[in-house]
Amino acid sequence: MSRLKVGIVGATGYGGAELIRLLSNHPYFHIYSVYSSSQEHVELAEVYPHLAHLTYTLEQIDPVQMAKDIDLVFTATPSGISSKLVPQFVNEGLKVIDLSGDFRLNSEELYKTWYKKEPASQKYVQQSVYGLTEWFNENVQSSTFVANPGCYPTATLLGLAPVVKAQMVKEDSIIIDAKSGLSGAGRALSHVSHYAEINENMKIYKVNEHQHIPEIEQVLKQWNENVQPITFSTHLVPMTRGIMTTIYCTLKGSYTIDELHNLYTNSYQSSPFVRVRKQGTFPSTKEVSGSNYCDLGLTVDARTNRMTIVSVIDNLVKGAAGQAIQNANVMMDFEQQTGLHVLPVYP
């Protein structure tokens, strides 16, 4: 079959660079063009020397021309930018996978409160589907516009989904302790990303204010309308890639680890990118680095009747570019794994 032409808007960010890395090996998608609003006409290799063998020049964003040139566009732009760009692409008939947070929340007021920006038009929010493919596969398959989940929500929701959907945990007991590598903060320089600030250091940030909180709660409530507000804490750790979420929740009944482990293995038996670890073993971030895998480890404390779930992903792959390509595969009726057969980089 002829390859589909795709474009990448926001190619100068880390998410854009990962899209280029992964799509370069895709048998059915061809990167036709890359776009930037801040570095037009610059050679891509000047921005990312590790891509020196590629001859792309960053092009001006022109939705009308793009609709003539390409079939699908990935928008790896900051929140507040996609809300203005994506509707133009949709109106021109382009298929869109948006990696920002602009189309994930159903409520305008929630978006204003948590993102501190003006929301996208509800017309387009309602057209989009939430792309957590493991649980919304049919929605993605029938869509032409996907809102790619956030990195923290991906790790958290994949960890919680089986027990929340089965209503096995107390709805007011969910606590998430999340840690991320520095690439999650983006490529722009700030005091947070300064070497002297993060080296040999660990920081909690956006305490009770992280914009991914309402996204997580919105999906949890779709699975169980009785879920109460969660406690969600995020930390920066001195590594480049990776997210680890350690999730605590109180069980409603006396479930054994065998029962819970069977629930998870059965829930994800048809999900090629979710790997449930053997009982008594727990994943680390390096074991998924550079890959589209989410690894899960489970345990139950019989003294407290609390379940602990450990979920790890690469924030730039399963938490962004890899999941976006997975969604594009499903949208175009390809196998989910197409172009994503990438083993973790280890050590």
N, C-alpha and C positions, 0 to 999 in steps of 0.2 A: 504494500500500500504506500501511497505518497505520504510524506511526513507533513504534519500540520505545522503551520507557521505560528510561532508564539513570540510575544514581546514581553519585556521586563521593564516596568516603570519603577524607578528607585534602585537602579542597578549599582549605585555607588555605596549602598549600605551593606552591612554584613548579611542581611537576609537576601538581598539581591545577588551578592557574590556567591552565596550558597545555591541559589537557584541556577546560576550559570554553571557552577561546578557539576551539579546533579543533572541538569538538562543536557549538558554536553554529551552525556552517555545514554540519552534516551533514544530508543529506536524509532519512536513515532512522533516526537516533538522536535522541531528544528528551531533554534533561536534565530529568528529573522532579524530582530533589531532590539537594541537596548536604549532606554530613555532616561533622561535626567532633567530636572527643572533648574538645577544649580550649576551643572557643569556641561552644558550643551557644547557639542562639537569637539569635545576633548576625547582623545583616544582612551579606550578602556584600560589599556596596559599602563597608562600614566597614573591611573587611579589605583590599580591593582597589578603591580609588576609580575605577580605569580601567574597572571593570565596573558603573558607576553606573546604566546603563540596565537592568540585570538586577535582578529583584526577589526573588531567592532569600534565604531565611533558613537559616542553618546549623542542621541538625536533629540530634537525638540519634540515636546509632547503635542501632537496634533491629532485629536480623536478622529476627525474626518479622514485624514490620510491613513491613520493607523488601521481603520476599519477596511480600507482598500488593500492594505498590505498583509495583515495578519488575521488569524482565526481566533486566537485566545490571548488575553493579556493577564499577566501577574502584576498586581500592584503592591509593591513592597515599600510603601510610603508611610510617613508618620501619621498618627491619628490627627484629624483636623485637615489633612490634605486630601486623603482618599474621599472624604465626604463630598468634596467639590469635583474631583476628577472622575470618579467611578460612574456617577450618573451620565456623564457625557459618553463614556464608553458603552454603557448599557443602551443608551438611546441610539447609538450608531450600530447596534446589533452585535457587538463583540461579546464573546464569552469572557467572564471575569472571575478570577480568584483573587480576593482581596486579603492581604495579610495584616491590615491595620485593625484597630478596634472599632472603627466607625459604624459598622453595620451588624455588630454582634448583639447589641442590647435593644430589646423591643421598646423600651421606654425612653422617650426624649428627656424626661426629667432626670432619670437615673444617669443618662449619658452626661447631661450638663453638670450634675452633682459630682460625679466621679472623674470625668475627664476634663472638666473646667473649660469646655469648648462648646461651640454651637453644634447641635446634632445634625446629622444628615436628614434629608427629607424622608418622612415615614413611608412615602411611596416606594422608595428604593430599599429601605430597611425591610419592608414586607416582601419585596421581591427576592431578597437574598435568603439562602438557607445556611444553617450552621453546620460547618464541615467537620464535625467529629465523626469521621467515616465509620469507625467501629460500631457506632450506635445510631447513626443517621444515614446509612448507606443509600437507602431508597430515595431519600430526599435529595441527596447530592446527585444521584444518577439521573433524576428527572429535572435537574436545574441547569441554568446557564449562568448563574451568579452565586458564588459561594463566599461566605464570610469565614475565613480561616480562623480557627480558635487561637486564643493566646497561648503562650508557652506554659505559664503556670496552670491555667485551666486544663490544658491537655493532660499534664501529669496528674493533676488532682482528680479530674473527672474519670479518667481511665482507672485510677485507683479505687474510687468510691462507687462507680456505677453498679457493679453486681449486687452489693449489699444494700444500696439505697433503693434500687429498683425492686428488690425482693422485700423491702421494708423490714429489714432485719436489724437496723440500728435505731437507737433513740434519736429522734429528729432534732433535738436541741443539744446534741453532744459532740458535734463535729468540730474538731480542732486540726488545723493544718499548719505545720511548721515547714516552711519552704526555703530552700537555699539555691542561689543561682551564681553561675560564673559571670564575669564582668562583661562578656560580649552581649549579654541581655540589655545592657545600658546603651547599646548602640556605639557608633564610631565617633560621634561628636565628642570633643574634648570637654572635660569638666573636672572639678576638684574631686568628684567621686571616682573618676577613672584615672586620676593621677597615680603613678606608680608608688610614690611615697605614702599615699593615703591608703591604698588597698593592700600593698605588700605586707605580709605577716600580720594581717589585720582581718577582722570580720565585723560587718556592720549590719544592724537591723535598719530597715528603711520603710517609709510610708506606713508607719504603724497604724493599723485600723483604717488606712486611707488608700490602700492599693486599688487601682482601677479594675483589677481582675476579680475583685470580690463579687460585684453584682453579676458578672458573667457566670461565675461558678454557681452562685445561688440560683440564677435563672434556670440553668440546665438541671440542677438538682431538683428544683420544684416541678419541672416537667416530668421527672421520674417519680417523685413523691411530693404531692402538694403540701404536705404537712412539715416539710423541712423548715427549720428555723434558721435565723441568721447564723453564719459560721464565724469562727475565730480563725483568722488567716494572717500569718506573720511571714514576712519576706526578709531574707538576709543576703548580702553580697559576700562571697567568699573569694579568696585570692586564687582563682583558676580562670581559665579563658572560657571554657564551654561546660555546659551541663546544668541540670536541675535535679535536685533531690527533694521530694516532698515526703515528709513523715507525717502520716495522717492517723489521728486517734479518734475513735468513736466507741460509744458504749452499746453493747449488744442488747437487744430486747429479750432474748432467750439464752439458754445455755447451749450454745453451739460449740462443737468441737472443731479443732483445727482441720481435721479430716473433712468435715462437712463444708467448711468455708473454702478450703483449698479445692475441693471438687467443684464447688460453685464457680470459682474463678476459672479453673481450667475448662469447664464446660462453656462458660460465657465467652471465652476467647478462643475456642478451638478453631473457629473460622476466621480469626483475625491474625494475619501473618506477621504483623509488626508488634504484637503484644506477647511477651514471653513471661509466663508465670513460673517463678523459680520453685525448685523443690523445697519441701518443708524444711525449715531450719536454716535456710540460706537466704541471704539478702543481697540485692544488687548494689553496685557502686556506679558513680557517674562515668568513670573511665570505661566501663564495660559496654556502654552504648555510644561512646564518643564518635562523631562523624557518621552515625547511622540513623535510620528512621525507626529504630526499636524503642519501645517502652518496656522496661523490665519491672516486674512487680514481685515483692516479697511480703508474706503475711505471717502474723502470729496472733495468738490470743493469750491474755493474762487471766488465768483462772481466778486469781485473787480479786481482781477488780472488774472482771467480765468486760474488759475493754479490748478491742481489736486494734492492732497496729498494722498499718499498710505502708510499705516503703515503695515509692514509685520514682523511677529515674528515666530521664530523657536527655537527649542533646537539644538544648534550647533553640539552636539555629536550624536543626533538621526536623525532628519530629515536632518540635515546638514552633516551626515556621516553614522553611522552604520544602523540606521533605514531605510534610503533611499537605502542603499546597499542591505538590506534584501528585501525591496520592489522591487528593480530591479531583485534580484534573483528569487523572486516569479513570476514576469512577465516572466522572461526568461524560467522558468520551467513550465509555464502554470498553476500556482496556482493563487488563488485570491490575489490581491494586499495586502489585510489586513492580510493575514495569518501570525500568530505569532506576529502581531503588534497591537493587541487589547489591548493597554496599555493606560490607562487614564493618563492625566497629574498628576504629584505629586504636591499637593497643600495643604497648603500654602508653 
